[in-house]
Amino acid sequence: MKAFGTLLAVFFISFSMNSQEFKFEKESINYGKINKGSNGERVFVFTNIGDAPLIIKNIQSSCGCTVPEKPEKPIMPGEKGEIKVSYNTSIIGGFSKQITILSNAKMSRKLLKIRGYVEKKALLEKEKSMLLNN
């Protein structure tokens, strides 16, 4: 009888742990064309649409040039949460990166994407005229 009770308790715990869901306002952020050295921080906003606290266990990026920051506290049902992502804008050229979120949601693995193009800063008019006059 104890074994049946234990099995039943494990079943209910595992079911309740998987009743969380979250919905993102955007699952992809396009930086567009940005200047080298500009602010590379963006924020993904999501809502816990489940009926239990949502716990973000870990967040991984596809390279070291992208640094995600996870919420430290559980997100309660109906509440909004944020995942901050910083891209290293000192790297010139196009980029397309993935951020993998591991959580206690029904779908425990979720992918987010960022993309854009970092270009050299355009010369200021004063710098252009100085170059042309020399």
C-alpha positions as CSV (number, residue, x, y, z in Angstrom):
1,M,0.0,0.0,0.0
2,K,2.9,2.4,0.8
3,A,4.3,1.8,-2.7
4,F,1.0,2.7,-4.3
5,G,0.8,5.9,-2.2
6,T,4.3,6.8,-3.1
7,L,3.7,6.2,-6.8
8,L,0.6,8.2,-6.7
9,A,2.4,11.1,-5.0
10,V,5.2,11.1,-7.5
11,F,2.6,11.1,-10.4
12,F,0.8,14.2,-9.0
13,I,4.1,16.0,-8.3
14,S,5.4,15.3,-11.8
15,F,2.0,16.4,-13.3
16,S,1.9,19.6,-11.4
17,M,5.5,20.4,-12.2
18,N,4.6,20.2,-15.9
19,S,1.5,22.4,-15.8
20,Q,3.4,25.6,-16.4
21,E,3.5,27.4,-19.7
22,F,4.8,30.7,-20.8
23,K,4.1,32.9,-23.8
24,F,6.6,35.4,-25.2
25,E,5.6,38.7,-26.7
26,K,8.3,38.1,-29.4
27,E,10.4,35.0,-29.9
28,S,12.8,36.7,-32.2
29,I,14.4,40.2,-32.0
30,N,15.8,41.9,-35.1
31,Y,18.4,44.5,-34.1
32,G,18.4,45.8,-37.7
33,K,21.5,47.7,-38.7
34,I,23.4,49.1,-35.6
35,N,26.7,50.9,-35.2
36,K,29.7,49.2,-33.8
37,G,29.9,49.8,-30.0
38,S,26.2,50.7,-29.7
39,N,23.9,49.2,-27.0
40,G,23.5,45.5,-27.6
41,E,21.0,44.8,-24.8
42,R,17.5,43.7,-25.7
43,V,14.7,42.2,-23.6
44,F,12.4,39.3,-24.2
45,V,9.1,39.7,-22.2
46,F,7.0,36.7,-21.4
47,T,3.9,35.9,-19.3
48,N,3.4,32.7,-17.2
49,I,0.1,31.5,-18.6
50,G,0.2,28.3,-16.6
51,D,-1.4,27.6,-13.2
52,A,1.9,27.1,-11.2
53,P,5.1,29.0,-10.7
54,L,7.4,29.0,-13.7
55,I,11.1,28.4,-12.9
56,I,13.7,29.3,-15.5
57,K,16.4,26.7,-14.7
58,N,19.1,27.8,-17.2
59,I,19.7,29.8,-20.3
60,Q,22.4,29.1,-22.9
61,S,23.5,31.1,-25.9
62,S,24.9,29.7,-29.1
63,C,28.2,31.6,-28.7
64,G,30.1,33.7,-26.2
65,C,29.2,36.9,-28.0
66,T,25.7,36.7,-26.6
67,V,25.1,36.8,-22.9
68,P,21.6,36.0,-21.6
69,E,20.4,36.9,-18.1
70,K,17.6,34.8,-16.5
71,P,15.1,35.8,-13.9
72,E,16.3,34.6,-10.4
73,K,12.9,34.2,-8.9
74,P,10.0,32.0,-10.0
75,I,7.4,33.8,-12.2
76,M,3.9,33.3,-10.6
77,P,0.9,32.5,-12.8
78,G,-0.3,35.5,-14.7
79,E,2.9,37.5,-14.0
80,K,5.3,38.8,-16.6
81,G,9.0,38.1,-16.6
82,E,12.0,39.3,-18.6
83,I,15.0,37.7,-20.2
84,K,17.8,40.2,-21.0
85,V,20.1,39.4,-23.8
86,S,23.3,41.4,-24.5
87,Y,25.1,41.0,-27.9
88,N,28.7,42.1,-28.3
89,T,28.5,45.0,-30.8
90,S,32.2,45.3,-31.2
91,I,32.0,42.5,-33.8
92,I,31.3,43.9,-37.2
93,G,29.1,42.0,-39.6
94,G,25.9,40.1,-39.6
95,F,24.8,37.9,-36.8
96,S,22.1,35.3,-36.1
97,K,22.1,33.7,-32.6
98,Q,19.9,31.3,-30.6
99,I,19.2,31.4,-26.9
100,T,18.0,28.2,-25.4
101,I,15.8,28.4,-22.2
102,L,15.5,25.4,-19.9
103,S,12.5,25.5,-17.5
104,N,9.9,23.5,-15.7
105,A,7.3,24.3,-18.4
106,K,5.4,21.6,-20.4
107,M,7.9,22.2,-23.2
108,S,11.0,22.4,-21.0
109,R,13.2,23.7,-23.9
110,K,12.4,26.9,-25.7
111,L,14.4,28.7,-28.4
112,L,14.6,32.5,-28.9
113,K,16.5,34.2,-31.7
114,I,18.3,37.5,-32.2
115,R,19.7,38.8,-35.5
116,G,21.1,41.9,-37.0
117,Y,24.0,43.6,-38.6
118,V,26.8,45.6,-36.9
119,E,28.4,48.2,-39.1
120,K,31.2,50.6,-38.6
121,K,30.1,54.0,-37.5
122,A,29.6,56.5,-40.3
123,L,32.0,59.4,-40.3
124,L,30.7,62.6,-38.9
125,E,30.4,65.5,-41.3
126,K,33.3,67.3,-39.6
127,E,35.5,64.3,-40.0
128,K,34.5,63.9,-43.7
129,S,35.4,67.6,-44.4
130,M,38.7,67.2,-42.6
131,L,39.6,64.2,-44.8
132,L,38.5,65.9,-48.0
133,N,40.6,69.1,-47.2
134,N,43.8,67.1,-46.7
